[in-house]
Amino acid sequence: MSENESTTTTETTTGTPADAKGKSVKLDQGRGGLFGVKAGMTQVYDSDGMMSAVTVIDLRPNVITQVKTNAKEGYNAIQVGVLEKKAKNLNKPDLGHFKKSTAEGGFYYTKEFRLHQTAKMDGISAGATLAADFVKEGDLVDLIAVSKGKGFQGGVKRFHMAGSAASHGNSVTTRSLGSIGNRADPAKCFKNKKMPGQMGNVQVTVQNVRVVKVDLENGILLVNGSVPGPKSGVVAIRKAIKNAEVKKALMARK
């Protein structure tokens, strides 16, 4: 996730990549970051007996596959791999890349968390894992995922257009858009006009979602409401950027 946010780290591991295998690094300041897998939805009850619909996010191991520094790549970031992949299913470039993280195989999904230019990179090395306890119950988080792809759809479904009248004799243009152009001036259809086309399969960010429960023992995170994407889809979890405390921490680093 290549967002240029000021994120600092708490160092919990040092040494070579071989020494870092199995160690954990917690991104606990700034916005932090972690990847999980959407497992489905369920219901929970609070102490007052009120029911809430929650989404269950499976916190799979987040292995650091590459550390990018300002001196080499021009910016600070950590690349994270999620969902392990067997070595026999990797091509040679990927196999060589993931060997640096001391992984036995590779990963189906790799993304990066971009860090601030002044972030301390000491102690962060390939092979370490991201700790899942950077969020607590009651925190506000932003959830980033790819929405379900629905293929090519018309304007009625894609943009909730009204369509034309469904009266007697109107059987062909019931779900049509109607006129999309203008008069002789400007004699064209403007760009970005809402039209039929590809629906879904885009990155969606849901902001200020409340964390209902964090079960580190079982690696499960419960968040209030729905989350974009299908089951088994990868979801990025970051502290809410519109949270006052996070804003204050980000502004202090500028």
Contacts in CASP RR format, 6 or more apart in sequence:
PFRMAT RR
TARGET T0000
AUTHOR 0000-0000-0000
METHOD contacts of the structure
MODEL  1
MSENESTTTTETTTGTPADAKGKSVKLDQGRGGLFGVKAGMTQVYDSDGM
MSAVTVIDLRPNVITQVKTNAKEGYNAIQVGVLEKKAKNLNKPDLGHFKK
STAEGGFYYTKEFRLHQTAKMDGISAGATLAADFVKEGDLVDLIAVSKGK
GFQGGVKRFHMAGSAASHGNSVTTRSLGSIGNRADPAKCFKNKKMPGQMG
NVQVTVQNVRVVKVDLENGILLVNGSVPGPKSGVVAIRKAIKNAEVKKAL
MARK
1 33 0 8 1.000
1 111 0 8 1.000
1 112 0 8 1.000
1 113 0 8 1.000
1 114 0 8 1.000
1 144 0 8 1.000
1 236 0 8 1.000
1 238 0 8 1.000
2 77 0 8 1.000
2 112 0 8 1.000
2 114 0 8 1.000
3 31 0 8 1.000
3 114 0 8 1.000
3 238 0 8 1.000
4 75 0 8 1.000
4 114 0 8 1.000
5 30 0 8 1.000
5 31 0 8 1.000
5 114 0 8 1.000
5 116 0 8 1.000
5 241 0 8 1.000
5 250 0 8 1.000
6 30 0 8 1.000
6 115 0 8 1.000
6 116 0 8 1.000
6 118 0 8 1.000
6 119 0 8 1.000
6 249 0 8 1.000
6 250 0 8 1.000
6 253 0 8 1.000
6 254 0 8 1.000
7 27 0 8 1.000
7 29 0 8 1.000
7 30 0 8 1.000
7 31 0 8 1.000
7 32 0 8 1.000
7 33 0 8 1.000
7 113 0 8 1.000
7 114 0 8 1.000
7 115 0 8 1.000
7 116 0 8 1.000
7 119 0 8 1.000
8 27 0 8 1.000
8 29 0 8 1.000
8 30 0 8 1.000
8 115 0 8 1.000
8 116 0 8 1.000
8 119 0 8 1.000
8 120 0 8 1.000
8 253 0 8 1.000
9 25 0 8 1.000
9 26 0 8 1.000
9 27 0 8 1.000
9 28 0 8 1.000
9 29 0 8 1.000
9 115 0 8 1.000
9 119 0 8 1.000
9 120 0 8 1.000
9 121 0 8 1.000
9 124 0 8 1.000
10 25 0 8 1.000
10 26 0 8 1.000
10 27 0 8 1.000
10 28 0 8 1.000
10 29 0 8 1.000
11 25 0 8 1.000
11 120 0 8 1.000
11 122 0 8 1.000
11 123 0 8 1.000
11 124 0 8 1.000
12 23 0 8 1.000
12 24 0 8 1.000
12 25 0 8 1.000
12 26 0 8 1.000
12 128 0 8 1.000
12 131 0 8 1.000
13 19 0 8 1.000
13 20 0 8 1.000
13 23 0 8 1.000
13 24 0 8 1.000
13 25 0 8 1.000
13 123 0 8 1.000
13 124 0 8 1.000
13 125 0 8 1.000
13 128 0 8 1.000
14 20 0 8 1.000
14 122 0 8 1.000
14 123 0 8 1.000
14 125 0 8 1.000
15 123 0 8 1.000
15 125 0 8 1.000
16 125 0 8 1.000
17 100 0 8 1.000
17 101 0 8 1.000
17 102 0 8 1.000
17 125 0 8 1.000
17 126 0 8 1.000
17 127 0 8 1.000
18 102 0 8 1.000
19 125 0 8 1.000
20 64 0 8 1.000
20 102 0 8 1.000
20 125 0 8 1.000
20 126 0 8 1.000
20 127 0 8 1.000
20 128 0 8 1.000
21 102 0 8 1.000
21 127 0 8 1.000
21 128 0 8 1.000
22 127 0 8 1.000
22 128 0 8 1.000
22 129 0 8 1.000
23 127 0 8 1.000
23 128 0 8 1.000
23 129 0 8 1.000
24 128 0 8 1.000
24 129 0 8 1.000
24 130 0 8 1.000
24 131 0 8 1.000
25 64 0 8 1.000
25 123 0 8 1.000
25 124 0 8 1.000
25 128 0 8 1.000
25 129 0 8 1.000
25 130 0 8 1.000
25 131 0 8 1.000
26 130 0 8 1.000
26 131 0 8 1.000
26 133 0 8 1.000
26 134 0 8 1.000
27 33 0 8 1.000
27 34 0 8 1.000
27 113 0 8 1.000
27 130 0 8 1.000
27 134 0 8 1.000
28 134 0 8 1.000
29 249 0 8 1.000
30 239 0 8 1.000
30 246 0 8 1.000
30 249 0 8 1.000
30 250 0 8 1.000
31 142 0 8 1.000
31 238 0 8 1.000
31 239 0 8 1.000
31 241 0 8 1.000
31 246 0 8 1.000
31 250 0 8 1.000
32 113 0 8 1.000
32 134 0 8 1.000
32 238 0 8 1.000
32 239 0 8 1.000
33 113 0 8 1.000
33 130 0 8 1.000
33 134 0 8 1.000
33 236 0 8 1.000
33 237 0 8 1.000
33 238 0 8 1.000
33 239 0 8 1.000
34 59 0 8 1.000
34 62 0 8 1.000
34 130 0 8 1.000
34 132 0 8 1.000
34 134 0 8 1.000
34 135 0 8 1.000
34 236 0 8 1.000
34 237 0 8 1.000
34 238 0 8 1.000
35 60 0 8 1.000
35 62 0 8 1.000
35 80 0 8 1.000
35 81 0 8 1.000
35 82 0 8 1.000
35 109 0 8 1.000
35 111 0 8 1.000
35 234 0 8 1.000
35 235 0 8 1.000
35 236 0 8 1.000
35 237 0 8 1.000
36 57 0 8 1.000
36 58 0 8 1.000
36 59 0 8 1.000
36 60 0 8 1.000
36 62 0 8 1.000
36 82 0 8 1.000
36 221 0 8 1.000
36 234 0 8 1.000
36 235 0 8 1.000
36 236 0 8 1.000
36 237 0 8 1.000
37 57 0 8 1.000
37 58 0 8 1.000
37 60 0 8 1.000
37 82 0 8 1.000
37 83 0 8 1.000
37 232 0 8 1.000
37 233 0 8 1.000
37 234 0 8 1.000
37 235 0 8 1.000
38 55 0 8 1.000
38 56 0 8 1.000
38 57 0 8 1.000
38 58 0 8 1.000
38 145 0 8 1.000
38 227 0 8 1.000
38 229 0 8 1.000
38 230 0 8 1.000
38 231 0 8 1.000
38 232 0 8 1.000
38 233 0 8 1.000
38 234 0 8 1.000
38 235 0 8 1.000
39 56 0 8 1.000
39 57 0 8 1.000
39 58 0 8 1.000
39 220 0 8 1.000
39 231 0 8 1.000
39 232 0 8 1.000
40 55 0 8 1.000
40 56 0 8 1.000
40 231 0 8 1.000
41 53 0 8 1.000
41 54 0 8 1.000
41 55 0 8 1.000
41 56 0 8 1.000
41 225 0 8 1.000
41 226 0 8 1.000
42 53 0 8 1.000
42 54 0 8 1.000
42 56 0 8 1.000
43 51 0 8 1.000
43 52 0 8 1.000
43 53 0 8 1.000
43 54 0 8 1.000
44 51 0 8 1.000
44 52 0 8 1.000
44 54 0 8 1.000
44 212 0 8 1.000
44 213 0 8 1.000
44 222 0 8 1.000
45 51 0 8 1.000
45 52 0 8 1.000
46 52 0 8 1.000
52 212 0 8 1.000
52 224 0 8 1.000
52 225 0 8 1.000
53 224 0 8 1.000
53 225 0 8 1.000
53 226 0 8 1.000
54 212 0 8 1.000
54 213 0 8 1.000
54 222 0 8 1.000
54 223 0 8 1.000
54 224 0 8 1.000
54 225 0 8 1.000
55 222 0 8 1.000
55 223 0 8 1.000
55 225 0 8 1.000
55 226 0 8 1.000
55 227 0 8 1.000
56 220 0 8 1.000
56 221 0 8 1.000
56 222 0 8 1.000
57 220 0 8 1.000
57 221 0 8 1.000
57 222 0 8 1.000
57 223 0 8 1.000
57 227 0 8 1.000
57 235 0 8 1.000
57 237 0 8 1.000
58 219 0 8 1.000
58 220 0 8 1.000
59 132 0 8 1.000
59 216 0 8 1.000
59 219 0 8 1.000
59 220 0 8 1.000
59 221 0 8 1.000
60 82 0 8 1.000
60 83 0 8 1.000
61 82 0 8 1.000
61 84 0 8 1.000
61 129 0 8 1.000
62 80 0 8 1.000
62 81 0 8 1.000
62 82 0 8 1.000
62 129 0 8 1.000
62 130 0 8 1.000
62 132 0 8 1.000
63 80 0 8 1.000
63 81 0 8 1.000
63 82 0 8 1.000
63 101 0 8 1.000
63 103 0 8 1.000
63 107 0 8 1.000
63 127 0 8 1.000
63 128 0 8 1.000
63 129 0 8 1.000
64 78 0 8 1.000
64 79 0 8 1.000
64 80 0 8 1.000
64 81 0 8 1.000
64 101 0 8 1.000
64 124 0 8 1.000
64 125 0 8 1.000
64 126 0 8 1.000
64 127 0 8 1.000
64 128 0 8 1.000
64 129 0 8 1.000
64 130 0 8 1.000
65 79 0 8 1.000
65 80 0 8 1.000
65 81 0 8 1.000
65 97 0 8 1.000
65 98 0 8 1.000
65 100 0 8 1.000
65 101 0 8 1.000
65 103 0 8 1.000
65 107 0 8 1.000
65 110 0 8 1.000
65 126 0 8 1.000
65 127 0 8 1.000
66 78 0 8 1.000
66 79 0 8 1.000
66 97 0 8 1.000
66 100 0 8 1.000
66 101 0 8 1.000
66 112 0 8 1.000
66 126 0 8 1.000
67 77 0 8 1.000
67 78 0 8 1.000
67 79 0 8 1.000
67 121 0 8 1.000
67 124 0 8 1.000
67 125 0 8 1.000
67 126 0 8 1.000
68 74 0 8 1.000
68 75 0 8 1.000
68 76 0 8 1.000
68 77 0 8 1.000
68 78 0 8 1.000
68 79 0 8 1.000
68 112 0 8 1.000
69 76 0 8 1.000
69 121 0 8 1.000
70 76 0 8 1.000
70 117 0 8 1.000
75 114 0 8 1.000
75 115 0 8 1.000
75 117 0 8 1.000
76 114 0 8 1.000
76 115 0 8 1.000
76 116 0 8 1.000
76 117 0 8 1.000
76 119 0 8 1.000
76 121 0 8 1.000
77 112 0 8 1.000
77 113 0 8 1.000
77 114 0 8 1.000
77 115 0 8 1.000
78 112 0 8 1.000
78 113 0 8 1.000
78 115 0 8 1.000
78 124 0 8 1.000
79 110 0 8 1.000
79 111 0 8 1.000
79 112 0 8 1.000
80 110 0 8 1.000
80 111 0 8 1.000
80 112 0 8 1.000
80 113 0 8 1.000
80 130 0 8 1.000
81 106 0 8 1.000
81 107 0 8 1.000
81 109 0 8 1.000
81 110 0 8 1.000
81 111 0 8 1.000
82 107 0 8 1.000
82 108 0 8 1.000
82 109 0 8 1.000
82 110 0 8 1.000
82 111 0 8 1.000
82 234 0 8 1.000
83 107 0 8 1.000
83 108 0 8 1.000
83 109 0 8 1.000
83 234 0 8 1.000
84 103 0 8 1.000
84 105 0 8 1.000
84 106 0 8 1.000
84 107 0 8 1.000
84 108 0 8 1.000
85 105 0 8 1.000
85 106 0 8 1.000
85 107 0 8 1.000
85 108 0 8 1.000
86 105 0 8 1.000
86 106 0 8 1.000
87 95 0 8 1.000
87 104 0 8 1.000
87 105 0 8 1.000
87 106 0 8 1.000
90 98 0 8 1.000
90 105 0 8 1.000
90 106 0 8 1.000
94 106 0 8 1.000
95 105 0 8 1.000
95 106 0 8 1.000
98 105 0 8 1.000
98 106 0 8 1.000
98 107 0 8 1.000
100 126 0 8 1.000
101 126 0 8 1.000
101 127 0 8 1.000
102 126 0 8 1.000
102 127 0 8 1.000
103 127 0 8 1.000
109 234 0 8 1.000
111 234 0 8 1.000
111 236 0 8 1.000
115 121 0 8 1.000
116 253 0 8 1.000
118 253 0 8 1.000
132 214 0 8 1.000
132 216 0 8 1.000
132 219 0 8 1.000
132 221 0 8 1.000
133 214 0 8 1.000
133 216 0 8 1.000
134 239 0 8 1.000
135 141 0 8 1.000
135 211 0 8 1.000
135 214 0 8 1.000
135 221 0 8 1.000
135 237 0 8 1.000
135 239 0 8 1.000
136 211 0 8 1.000
136 214 0 8 1.000
137 211 0 8 1.000
137 212 0 8 1.000
137 213 0 8 1.000
137 214 0 8 1.000
138 210 0 8 1.000
138 211 0 8 1.000
138 212 0 8 1.000
139 210 0 8 1.000
139 211 0 8 1.000
139 239 0 8 1.000
139 240 0 8 1.000
140 208 0 8 1.000
140 209 0 8 1.000
140 210 0 8 1.000
140 211 0 8 1.000
140 239 0 8 1.000
140 240 0 8 1.000
140 243 0 8 1.000
141 209 0 8 1.000
141 211 0 8 1.000
141 223 0 8 1.000
141 237 0 8 1.000
141 238 0 8 1.000
141 239 0 8 1.000
141 240 0 8 1.000
142 205 0 8 1.000
142 206 0 8 1.000
142 207 0 8 1.000
142 208 0 8 1.000
142 209 0 8 1.000
142 237 0 8 1.000
142 238 0 8 1.000
142 239 0 8 1.000
142 240 0 8 1.000
142 241 0 8 1.000
143 205 0 8 1.000
143 206 0 8 1.000
143 209 0 8 1.000
143 223 0 8 1.000
143 227 0 8 1.000
143 228 0 8 1.000
143 235 0 8 1.000
143 236 0 8 1.000
143 237 0 8 1.000
144 203 0 8 1.000
144 204 0 8 1.000
144 205 0 8 1.000
144 206 0 8 1.000
144 235 0 8 1.000
144 236 0 8 1.000
144 238 0 8 1.000
145 203 0 8 1.000
145 204 0 8 1.000
145 227 0 8 1.000
145 228 0 8 1.000
145 229 0 8 1.000
145 233 0 8 1.000
145 234 0 8 1.000
145 235 0 8 1.000
145 236 0 8 1.000
146 201 0 8 1.000
146 202 0 8 1.000
146 203 0 8 1.000
146 204 0 8 1.000
146 228 0 8 1.000
146 229 0 8 1.000
146 233 0 8 1.000
146 234 0 8 1.000
147 200 0 8 1.000
147 201 0 8 1.000
147 202 0 8 1.000
147 203 0 8 1.000
147 204 0 8 1.000
147 228 0 8 1.000
147 229 0 8 1.000
148 200 0 8 1.000
148 201 0 8 1.000
148 228 0 8 1.000
148 229 0 8 1.000
148 230 0 8 1.000
149 198 0 8 1.000
149 199 0 8 1.000
149 200 0 8 1.000
149 201 0 8 1.000
150 157 0 8 1.000
150 199 0 8 1.000
150 200 0 8 1.000
150 201 0 8 1.000
151 197 0 8 1.000
151 198 0 8 1.000
151 199 0 8 1.000
151 200 0 8 1.000
151 201 0 8 1.000
152 196 0 8 1.000
152 197 0 8 1.000
152 198 0 8 1.000
152 199 0 8 1.000
153 196 0 8 1.000
153 197 0 8 1.000
153 198 0 8 1.000
153 199 0 8 1.000
154 175 0 8 1.000
154 196 0 8 1.000
154 197 0 8 1.000
154 199 0 8 1.000
155 161 0 8 1.000
155 175 0 8 1.000
155 177 0 8 1.000
155 194 0 8 1.000
155 195 0 8 1.000
155 196 0 8 1.000
156 162 0 8 1.000
156 163 0 8 1.000
156 175 0 8 1.000
157 199 0 8 1.000
158 194 0 8 1.000
158 196 0 8 1.000
158 197 0 8 1.000
158 199 0 8 1.000
159 194 0 8 1.000
161 177 0 8 1.000
161 194 0 8 1.000
163 174 0 8 1.000
163 175 0 8 1.000
163 176 0 8 1.000
163 177 0 8 1.000
163 178 0 8 1.000
164 170 0 8 1.000
164 173 0 8 1.000
164 174 0 8 1.000
164 175 0 8 1.000
164 176 0 8 1.000
164 178 0 8 1.000
165 174 0 8 1.000
166 174 0 8 1.000
177 195 0 8 1.000
177 196 0 8 1.000
180 189 0 8 1.000
180 193 0 8 1.000
180 195 0 8 1.000
181 188 0 8 1.000
181 189 0 8 1.000
182 188 0 8 1.000
182 189 0 8 1.000
182 190 0 8 1.000
204 228 0 8 1.000
204 229 0 8 1.000
206 226 0 8 1.000
206 227 0 8 1.000
206 228 0 8 1.000
207 240 0 8 1.000
207 241 0 8 1.000
207 242 0 8 1.000
208 240 0 8 1.000
208 242 0 8 1.000
208 243 0 8 1.000
209 223 0 8 1.000
209 224 0 8 1.000
209 225 0 8 1.000
209 227 0 8 1.000
209 240 0 8 1.000
210 223 0 8 1.000
210 224 0 8 1.000
211 221 0 8 1.000
211 222 0 8 1.000
211 223 0 8 1.000
211 224 0 8 1.000
212 222 0 8 1.000
212 223 0 8 1.000
212 224 0 8 1.000
213 220 0 8 1.000
213 221 0 8 1.000
213 222 0 8 1.000
214 220 0 8 1.000
214 221 0 8 1.000
214 222 0 8 1.000
215 221 0 8 1.000
215 222 0 8 1.000
221 237 0 8 1.000
227 235 0 8 1.000
228 235 0 8 1.000
239 246 0 8 1.000
240 246 0 8 1.000
241 247 0 8 1.000
241 250 0 8 1.000
END
